[in-house]
Amino acid sequence: MSVSATTPPDHLSAGVETAAAWALDEVFGELAVRPEDGLPDGEVARRRARYGPNAVSSHRARLLPVLWHQVRSPLLGLLMAAAVASYLVGERGDAVIIGVIVAVSVGLGLVNEYRAEKAAEALHSQIRHTAVVVRDGHPVTVDVTALVPGDVVMLRLGDIVPADLRLVAVTGLECDESVLTGESLPVGKGTAAVAVGTPLAELAGCALMGTVVHAGRGVGIVVATGARTQFGRIAAGLGTHQLDTEFQVGLRKFSMLLVYVAGALTATIFGINVVLHKPIIDALLFSLAIAVGITPQLLPAVVSTSLAAGSRRMSRRKVLVKRLVCIEDLGDVDVLFTDKTGTLTLGRIDYMRAIAARAGEPEATLRWGLLCTDEAGGGNPLDQALWRSPAAAAVRDELAGYTRLAALAFDHERRMMSVLVRDAEGVGTLVTKGAPEAVLDRCVDVPSAARAALEAEFAAGNRVVAVATRPATASSQPTTADEYGLRLAGLLVFLDPPKHDAAEALRRLANLGIAVRIVTGDNPVVALKVCEELGLSGTEALTGADIDGLDDTQLAEAITHTTVFARVSPENKARIVHAQRRGGGGVAFLGDGVNDALALHAADVGVSVESATDVAKDSADVILLAKDLGVLADGVTEGRRIFANTIKYVLMGTSSNFGNMASAAGASLFLAFLPMLPSQILLNNLLYDTSQLAIPTDNVDEQQLRRPSHWDIGFIRRFMFSFGPLSSVFDFGTFAVMLWVFHAGPAQFRSGWFVESLATQTLVIFAIRTRRIPFFRSHPSLPLTLAALGAVTVGALLPATPMAHALGFQPLPGGFFAALGAMVICYLVLIELGKRVFYRAVDAAAPAPPRTYGRHRHLRLRAARFSVNEDPAVHRVQPPRRGRPRAGVGGGETGGP
């Protein structure tokens, strides 16, 4: 059947259900493509323009949603409504001032949050998700969002299916479709058509976007992209709202706490002022200004500024977070589970030697090992090391006499792969290669010398692969039932030495309070040997078989004194992580293989590397550009630094700022006039908040970096009720000085308290920012110092400027500033005494409970890979990167033992 590369018909949008019923010839005809040729670049551009990007969402920063986030506060709306009412009844000056102050405050938040959104956009653009397709007759690697209907896509173990595909060739292909169907078992795939109306879970001839290649390989043709896919429809139904992290939940609880307090104060103050026959408009404006003063209006801007600056620093340190808010979660980690390959070891595996099982030439073992690989130069790192070795070059000519007939792909349950080959004389042989324990269990008559050699290599810390064979007469596809009755050919020995800087990285993590545990598919003796060389404490190892024999309670207990978990399955890894999480604290898992996906999802923070499999990167929250524990330590440190600086702003809002607003509320009850005008309260709050925007630049004490950082609303509440009253004590002292020493009238009283309240609530940052006593032992950053002193200076000078009259101020006598200095010093001393008592109690607090996630967490995380940074109407095609395909059809797949 001749097929030309023309634009497919309109009914293609019917989707995968229709395509599943097509025979293969119909597939080629309807989509106007041949698998061996793929689409030409010109046709790709036309189809991209017609169907749009293969995306289910956009991560483009948009100004209007950020603006709405700033102005949606009901308190802000009520305040502006009251200001308009004030303007209409003749108090125009106050109304205009309030409007200007609110506009400046909203503008500050808008600028900072939008900058953070742009930082997140740039961050997302650095994380690429690719697929291998055939175009113009050549395999090329393209971004998943650049796929179009008719593209020929190659699938291999660990890939996430990039679009809805009609399969045209498979070899042992199985897909995990749980993200769509909820079915936990992988589904076998084929190329046969199914009847029209077949349920989604039974579309055996199709691979669906977002599902994972669990075993085997295949080739499929794209029949639906973006929102037209089954996955896209579900993701669209969930909306674009991102998952809330533990930190965001904490921020929301804190904000709601202050809203309740503000609401109670507002209602009480307004009611009492009305009862005291004060003007209703003035009372309402004053009450609402108090509420706005208590509300942490610039908290989102401070958080966003911290995260944006932190993400840039982390990117320079080779750490990428998928979402900015994941940074704080990284700082909460106190247990890290990680593989040893590439983290503790160099990850640059070298082939050392072959050991024959019986008297004979070790070259035969090497030859069988080379035949039982994915392809020359391909496959996993062990295969790559085998093919690039000088020993392989010496026997390469012998391989030309063998024909590969079929393959049984590697999977992590069997931990082996097999190929069926035929030599020049027509003799067939099944060759099996994999983890020594698994292969030897399927062999007969294993020589004791071979077992002794294997134990000796393990004790030396070397990685070993076993090779076995058996005669084969059939030329059909082998099955797992054929992998028995094997004859051991020998062992292939590889060297993966420890990194020279791994010991230092482990020490850094230990200093950060992070316990490191090794979870590996390697032999326990090998893993313990590496740990011993690097000084990692612990001499016990649990194997997958040991874990299977433990219940959850026993496993949780065993984890506390176990350093190495070896020969573990994907399910074992997930169980280990779940058991650790139930014990509290933050758990991170670092993995890069398809067998790590379950554990990455189960962890509080999933960490992967840029070179990882699709499913591992998809499951991770954090991507390391270098597989290095030192890089991860940098990320944890940065996460804790950002969290510490954000909490500084929160503590400021719950101590001096809260105390000052409570003082204003109390003073209004016994004064014949308002203690501060609404516009003055808002101006005070604006100057204070502006100075706090420098908090993200602040230094953080080493002591705070050595412990996990997590949100504790109970801690915040205790801090509020401990330090807020201390601020009010000095506010009432100011009231006494202004009334009984200086005999101030309303304007001068307001001016004095404006200056004092701004000075105390701003300068207290130098005491609250550190747990050290006295506080000057910890040095703040220069920007924070200048911002705080600048805000206090502006506040002190305002009553003496030409604007004073318009703002309701009056110049203050020189004696006031002497009294102010004494009060600020006394206030800081009292805060230091309060810190000593407060933190003694905090150190005895109970640990935070383990986290829980929403039911759609996995689906939302996976949807993020199918997003674009562009407007829906603009479709740009990035030039593909040409290269050798990562997988072909008909070959086998091997994996690390």
N, C-alpha and C positions, 0 to 999 in steps of 0.2 A: 504494500500500500504506500503510495507516494504522498508525502506530507510536506507542505510548504509552510514557511514561517510567516503566517498571516495572523492578524489579530483574531483572538478567539471570539466566538459569538456571544451575544448578550446573555444567553441563558446560563453561562458559566456561573453567574452570581447565585444560581440555585444552590451551590455549595457541595459539601462533601457527601451528603446523603444521595444526591443525584449521581455524582461521579462514582460512588461505590458500586453502582449497578452496571457500570460500563465494562465491557470486555476490553482487553488491552489495546486492540486495534482501534476501538472507539475512543479510548483515552487519547491515543496519539493524534487521531483525527480531530476530535473536539478541541483539543488544546493546541493543535497545530505545532507539534514538536516531536522530535525523535530523541530518545534517551542518549544515544551516542553523540548527538550533535548539540543538543541544548538550544537555547535561543541566541540569535545574534544580538550584539549590543544595541543596534538601532531599534530592534523590536522590543527589547527590554525597556528602552526609554519611552516608547509609545505606550506600552502597557502600564508603565509606572504613572504616566500622565493620566491614563484612563482610570486606573484602579486606586491610585494613591499609595502611600507608604504602607508597609506591612506592620502597622502599629495599632495598639488598642488605647493609647493615651499619649499625652504630650507633657513634657517636663519643662516647657518654655515658661520663663518668668513673666508674669503679667502684672502691670501696674495697678489696674482697677481692683482686682481681688485683694491686693495688699492694702490699698487705700480703704477699702470696705472693712478690712480687719482692724484698721485704726479707728474708724468712726462708728463702729457698730455698738459701742458701749452704751447701754441704756442710761447710765449716769451722765455721760457726755451729752446725750440727746436732751435729757431733762434740764441740764445746766444751760444749754444753748436756748431752749424754750423759755426758761426763766429769764435769761439775758434779753431775749426779744421782748418779753413782757415788760421788763424793766425799762427798755428803750421806749416802749410805747407809752409808758406812764410818765416819761420825762427825765428819767435818770440815764441820760444817753452816754455820759462820760464813762460811767462804770460798765455799761453794757458793751461799749466799743472795746474797752480795755480787756474785758473778759473774752470777747470774741477773738482779739489779737493773740492773747496768751494761749487760748485753746488751739488756734490755727498753727502757732509756732510749735506747740507740743505735738500736734498731729503730724506736722511736717517732719519733725525730728524722727518720730517713729517710722514714718513712711520711707524716708531716705535710708535709714539703717536696715529696715526689714527688706526693702527692695534690693539693696546691695547683697544681703544674705541670700535672697532668692536667686540672684544672678550668680552668686558663688556656687549654689547648689546646682544650677544649670550647667555651669562649667565643669563641676565635679562629675555630673552624670555623663557628660560628653566624653570624659576620659575613659569610661568603662565601656568597652566594645564587646558586642556579642556577635559572633560570626557563624556562617554556615558555608559548607563547601558545595558549589553548584557547578554544572557543566554549561558553559557558554561559548559559542563559536567553536565547539568541538574540543575545548580545553577545560580542565578543572580549575576553578578559581575560588578564592575565598572572599566573600562579600559580607557586609553587615546584614543582619537578619531583617532589618527594616527595609532593605533594598530589594527583597524578593518580590516577584510578580507572578501572577498565574501563568503556568506553563514552564516555570523554572524547573530544571532537573536537579534534585537535591540528594546528596549522599548522606546516609545515616550510619553512625557507628556507636559502639558501646559508650554510654555516658552522655550522649548528645541529648539536648532538649529539642524536640521536633519544632522547627521554626515556623511552620504554617500547616494548614490542612493539606495532606498529601494523599494522592492515589498511588499505591505501591505498584511498581512494575518489576521489581526483582528483590528477592530476600534470601538471606542465608541465616537460618536459625534466629530470625528476628522476633524479639519479644519487647513489648512496651508496657511501662507502668502508667496506667491511665487513672490512678486514684485521684489526681487533682481535678478530673472531670466527672468520673463516675462513682468515686468513693470505693471502688473495688481494690482491695489491698494486693491481690495476686496479679502478677504480670500476665499480659494477654499475648498469645501467640499470633503472629501475623503471616499473611500469605499474599498472593496476587489475584486470587479468584474473585470474580464479581459476586455480589450478593443480591438478593431480591430487593426490589423497591419497597421502602417502608421498614427496612430492618432497623431495629433499635440501635442507638449510638454505641452502646457497649458491645455490640456484635458486628461492627464494621471491620471484619478481619482484614479486608483488602486496603485499609486506609490507616494512616498514622496521623494523629490529631495534634494540632498546635498545643504546646505546653506539656505534653506527655514526655516521658523519659525512655530512652532506649535502654532497656534492662539487660538485653543479651543480643548477640548476633549483629547483623548489619543489613542494610537495604538501600534501595534507590526508589525515590518517589517523585511524582510530578505535582507541583503546587496547583491545587484546584480552588483554594480560597485563602485570602490574606486578611490581616487586620480584623476589623470588627465583624467581617463576614464569616469568620471562623467560629467553630463551636466555643473555643476558649474566649474569643473576643466578645461573644454575646454574654457570657457569664461575667467576665471582667467589667463590661459596661454596666451590667446590672448592679454591681457592687459600688459603682460611682468612682470618683477620682480621689476621694478622701484617703489620705495616707494613714497607715497604722500609727497609733499613739504608742510611744515608748514609755517605759516606767517613769522617766524624768518628766515627760509631758503630762502624764497623769498627775504626778506630784505638783507640777506648776498649776494645773487646773484646780486641784484641791486647795492649794494655798490661796489662789485668787478668790475662790468661792468663800474661804474662811474670812478674808478681808471684806468681801462684798456683804456677808452677813453682819459683820461688825459695823461696817459703814451704814448699812441699812438701818440697823438698830439705833446708831448714833443720830443719823439724819432724822428719823421719825421722832426720836425723843427731843432733840434740840429744837426742831421746828414746833413741836407741840408746846414745849415749855415757853418758847419765845412768843408764841401767839397768846398763851395764857397771861404772859407778862405785858401784853398789849404793845409789843414792838411791831413795826410795820411788817405786813405779811410778805411783801415782795423781798424786803431786806432779809427777813428771817428765812425765806425759802432759798434765796441765793446763798446765804451764809451756810445753811445746812447742806446744800448740794456741793458747795465748795469744800466743806469738810469731808464729804464722802469722796470727792474726786482726789483730795489730798491724801486720803488713806489708801485709795486704790492704786496699785503699782502700775501706773499708766505706761511707763516706759520699760516695764519688765520684758515684754516681747522684743523690744529693740535691743536691750542689753543682752538677752539670750542670743538673738540673731547675730549681733556684732561679735559676741564671743565665739559662736559656732563658725561664722564665716572666717574670722581670723584664724581660728584653730584648724579649720579644714585646709587653709593655705599652708600653714606650718606643717601639718601632717602630710600633705601632698609632697612637700619638699623632702620629707623624711620617708617617702615611698610608702605611705599608707593612704588608701582611698576608702572613704566610707560611702555607702550607697545613699544614705540620707544623713544630713548634718546632725540630726538629733540622735543618731546612733553613737556619737562621740562620747556622750556622757555615760552611756551603757558600757562602753569599753573601759571606762575608768572604774567601773564597779566590779571588775573581775578579780576574783581571788583564787580561782583554780583554773588551770589551763591543761586541757588534754590535747596532745599533739602526736603526730607521726614522727618517727626519727629521721626518715630519709629526706635530706635536703634541709632539715632544721637542725638536728644534732650532727648529722653527717654532711659531707660535701654535696651529696646528690649527683656527683659526677662519677658514675659507676664504671669501673674498668674490669674487663675480663682478665682473669689470672691464669687459669689452667683447667684442663679436663682430667677427670679421674675415672679410668675404666673400671667397671664393676668386676670384671674378670680379667685374666691375663689376656692381653691384647693391646692394640694400639688405641691410645686415647683419642686419636684423630677421628675414629669412628663415632665416638660419643659427640665430638664437636660437629661432625657432619650431620648426624641426626638432629642435633640441637638447632643447627642453621636451617634445616628443612622445615622444622616445626616452629616457624615464626610467621608473623603477619606478612612481612615483605622485607626485602633487603633495605636496611636503613630505617624501617618503620617499626611499628609496634611500641611496646613499652620500653623504659630505659634499659632493662636487662637485655632485651633483644638488640637494641641499638648498640650497646656496648659490645655485644657478641659480634655483630656485623662489622664494626669498625676496627676490631682487633687484628693485629698482624697474622695471628693464627688462622683467622677466617679467610684472609687473602690467600693463604697457602693451599686451602682445600676448595676454593671457589670453583675451580675448573671441574672438580668431581660432581658438583651439584647440577651441572648442565645435563648430566645423564639421567636425571630424575624428572618425572612429570607429576605435578600436583593434581590430584583428582578431586579431592573434597576436603573440607575442614569442619571441625567442631569447635566453635569459638570458646574462648576463655570466659569463665564466670567466677564470681567470688564465692559461690557455694562449693563448687568442685575444686577450685583453685588449680586448674590445669586446662590445657587445650590439647587437641589432637588433630593430626593431618593424615590423610591417606595419600601415599605416593606410590609410584611405579617406576622401577629402574629400567635401564636400557634393554634388559632381557625379559621384561614383562612381568617381573615378580613384584607383587603388591605388598606393602608394609604399612601398618598403622603405627605412627610415631606419636607418643604422648610426652608432654613436658609440663612441669609445674612444681608446686611445693613438695619438697622431699617426703614429708609425712604422708601427704595425700597420694603421691605416686607409688611409694613403697607399699602402701596398704593394698594396692591393686596388682602388685607384682608377686610372682611365685619364685621360690628358691633364691631369695636375696642373700648373697654371700655375707658372712659375718664381717669380713674385712671391709666391705663396702659400708656397712653400718658404723664400724669403728672410724672409718675415714670421714664419714659424715659428722659424727660427734666431734671429731678433732677440728674440723673446719668451723663448726658452730662455736666451739670453745675459743677459737682464735678470733671470733667476731666477724667472720666472712659470711657473705650471702651465698646460698647454694640453691641450684635448680637441678632437679633429677630428670633424667631422660630414660624412657623405656620404649620398647617396641614389641610388636607381635605380628606374625604373618597375617596377611589379609588377601582373600580371594575375590571378594565382591568389590565392585567399583561404585557402589551406591553411597549415599551420604551416611557417614558413621553416626552412631548414637552413643549416649552415655553407657548403654549396656555393653558396648564393645570395649570399654576402657577397663577390662578385667583380664586376668590371666596374662599379664604383661611380663616381659623379661627385662630386668634392669640393664640398661646399656652403660650407664655411668652417671657421674656428677659433673656439673659445670660450676666452677667457683668464681665468684666476683668479689671485688674489693670496693667498699664504700667507706673511706676513713672518716673519723670525726673532724668537724670543722675546727680550725685553730682558734676561732673566737667564740665557739659554742659555750665553753665553760664560763667565760665572762658574761655572756648573755644570760645564762642560767643564774649567775650571781646577781645580776641586775634585777631579774624577775623575783628572786628571793627577797631582795631588798625592798621590792614593791609589795611584799606580802602575798605573792602569788606562788602557789604550790604547783609544780609542773609534774604531770604524769604522762607516761608514754603509752600510746595506743597504736599497736602496729600489727601488720599481717605477718611480720617476720618471726623467726624462731625466738623463743624466750631467752635462750642462752646467749644468742647474738645480741639481743637488745640489752640484756643485763651487762654484757661485756662493754658495750658502748657507754652505758650509764656510768659504769665503774671508772672508765677512762676519763670521763668528764666530771667526776666528782659529784654526781647526782645521787643523793642519799637513797637508801632502800635496797634491800637484797632479795625481796620477794617478787615473784611474778605470777600472775594468773593467766591461764590460757582460756580460749573460748570454751573448751570442754568444761573447765572448772566453773566458769560463769554460768553455764547451762545448768549446773548442779546446785546453784544457789538460788534461794528466793530473794525477793527485793530487799528485805530487811537484812539478810545475811550479806548481800552484795554491798549495801550501803556501809556496813561495818567493815567489810574487807577492803573497800576503797581507801579507808583512812590510813591503812598501813601498807598499801601496795603502790609501787612506783611504776611497774611495767605490766601492761595487759597485752599479751601476744597471741598470734594466730586467732584473732577475733573476727567475727563476721560483722556485716553491717548492723544486724539486729543487736549483737553484743555491744557494739559501740553506743548505739542509742540507749540501751538499758543502763550502761555505765553513766552516761550523762544524766539521764532521768534520776537515777539513784543519788547522784551527787547534788542535783538541784533540790531534791526533797530535803536535803540537809541544810538548806539556806545558803546565802552568799551568791556571788555571780560566777557563772561557769562559762568559759570560752572553749571552743573546739576549733582546732586548726587542722584542716584537711583539704586535699586537692583531687581526690578520686571519686568515681561514681559510688564507691562503697562507703563514702563519708557523708553522703547527702542526708541520711536519716539523723545522724548525730549532729550535723550542722544545724538542721531544723530544730532539734531538741534543745540545743544550747541557748543560754541567754544571749550570747554573742557568737555567731558563726563567722569564722575567719578562713579565708582561702587566699590563693595566690593567682597572679595574672596568668600563669601557664596552666592552671587547673582545668579539669574537664568542665564542660558547660554546666552540668547539673551541680557540681560543687560550687562554682562561682554564683550560680543562681540561688543556691541555698544560703550563701554567706551574707552577712551584714557588712563585713569589712574585707577589702581586697588589699593584699600586700603586693607591692611591685617587686619585692625580693623575698624569697622564702627564707627568712632570717628571724630568729627569736629576738635579736637586738632591735630590729625594726618594729616588732610587735611591742617590745618594752617601751619604745618611743611613743607608740600610739596610746598605750595605757597611761603613760605619764601625761601626755597631752590631754587625754580625756579627763583625768583627775584635775588637772590645772584649770580646764574650762569649767568643770563642775564647781570647783572651789570658788572661782571668781563670780560665777552666777549666784551662788549661795550668799556671797558677800552682799550683793544688792538686796536679796530677799531679807537677810538679817537686818540690813539698814532699814528697810521698810517696816519691819515688825518691831523695831526698837525705838529709835529717836523720832522717826517720822510718825509712827503710830502714837507715841507719847505726846508729841506736839499737838496733833489733831485732837487727842483726848483732852489736852489742857485747854485748847480753844473752846471745846464744847463745854467744859466745866466753868471756864471764866465767864461765858455768856450768861450763866445763871445768876451771878451776883453783881455783875457790872451793869451800869445803867446804859451802856453803849456796847456795840459789838467789839470784841477784843481785837479783831482784825477784819478788814473789809473782804468781801468775797474775792475781789480782784487781787488783793494782796496775798490771800491764801494761795491762789492759783499761781501768782508770780513767784512766791516762795517755793512752791512745789516745782515749778519749771526750772528755776535756778538750781535747786537741789538735784533734780533728775538729770539735768544737763551735766553737772559735775560727775554724776555716777556713770555716764557713758564711757568714761575712761577706765572703768573697772576691768574690762576685758584685757587691758594691757598690763595689769598688775602682776607683780611677782607672787609666787606661792611658796610658803614654807616647805622645806624638805619633809618635815613631820607630816604634813597633810598629804604629801604624795606617797607616803609609805603605807597607806591604808586604803582599802576600797572606798569609793565614794558613792553613796546612794541617798535617795530622797527619803526623808523621814518627817512626815507632817507633824508627828508628835514633838519632835525636836524643835520645829519651827514654832509651834504653839507655846511650848515652855519658854522659849527664848523671848517671845512676844510679851508674855505676862511676867517675865523676870526683869527685862531691861526697859520695857515701855514705861513703867511707873518711875524708874530712875530719871528718865527724861522729864517727866511731868513735875518731879520735885524741883528741878531747877527752873522750869517754866514758871511755877508759882513763886519761886524766889525772885524771878524777874518782875513778876506782877507787883510784889511787895516793894521792890526797889523803885519801880516807876511811880507807884502811887504814894508811897510814904516818904521816900527820900527826895525824889525829884518833883513830886506833886504834879505829875504830868496830866495834861488834858487828853481827850480821845486821840487826836492826831499824833501827839508825841508818844503816848502809850503804845499805840499801834506800831510806830516806827521802832521803838526800843525792843518790843517783843519780836517784830519781824527780823531785826538784826540778830538778836540772841537765838531765836529758834533756828534760823538758817545756819548760824555758826555752830551750834551744838549738834544739830542733826547731820551736818556735812562733815565736820572735823572728827566726829566719832568713828568715821570709817577707818582711821588710823589705828584705833583700838580694836574694833570689831573684825578687821581683816585678818587678824592673827590670834592664835591661842597663846602666844608667848607673853610672858609678864616679866618686866614691863614691855609695852608694845613697841617701843623704839628699838628693841633688839632685832626686829624684823623690818627690812627696808622696803617701802612701797616703790612702785615704778615712778619715774619722773613725770609721765603724763598724768597719772592719778594725783600726784602731789600738786602739780600746777593747776589741775582742774578744780580740786577741792579748795585750795587757797584762793584761786581766782573767783570762784563763786561767792566765798565769804567776803572777799574784798568788794566785789560788785554790790553785794547786799549792804555792806557797811557804808558805802559811798552814796547809794541811791537817795537817802533822806537829805543829802546836801547838794543834790543836782537840780537843774532847772525842771526836771520831770517830777520832782517830789510832790508839788502841789496837785498835779493831775492824778498822781497815784495815791493821794491821801496821806503823804508823809510830811514830817516836820523835822528840821535839824535837831540833832541830839547833843547834849552837853558833853564836854570832854570827860567829866567824871564818870559818865556812863560806860565809856570804853574801858576804864580801869576796872570798874565793877564787872564788866563783861569778861575781861581777861581772867579775873579771879574765879568767876563762875565756870568758865570753860575748863580751867585747870582742875578745879574741884570735881567737875562732872567726869572728866577723864579718869581721875583717881578713883572715883566711886565705881566707874565702869570696870576698871582693872580689878577691884576687889570683888565685884559681882562675877567677873569671868572666872576667878579662882574657885568660887563656890559652885558656879553653874557647871563648869566642865568636869569637876570631880564627880558630880552626879551623872553626867552624860557618859563618862567612861565605863560606868557600871550598867549602861542600858542594854537591853536584850537585842540580839541581831534581827535584821529585817527578814520577813518571811519570803519564801521563794516566789518567783513571778509566775504569772499565768498569761496566756495569749489568747486572742480571739480565734474563733473557728475558721476564719478566712485568712489567717496570717500567711499560710503557704501560697495560696492563690494570688494574694496581693503582691507578695514578694516576686513571684514569677511573672506577673503582669508587667512589672517594672522593666524587664528586659525588652519588651515590645513597645517602647515609647520613643518619640522623636522630639527633637528640638526645632520645631518649625510650625508655621501656621497650617491648618488643614488644607488650605487651598494651594499651598506651595509644595511641590514635590520635586526634590532634587535627587539625582542619582549619583552616589559616590563611585568613582572609578574602582572596579574590582581589583584585587591583588591576585595576580596569577601565581600558580605554583602547583606542586605535586599534590594530588588529592590525599587527604588523611586516611581515607578508607576506600576500598573497592568492593566489588561484589564477587563473591565466590571464594574469597580468602578467609582464613581463620583469624582469630584474635587471641593474643596471649596476654598475660598479665603478670604482675609481680607476685612471686610466691609469698 
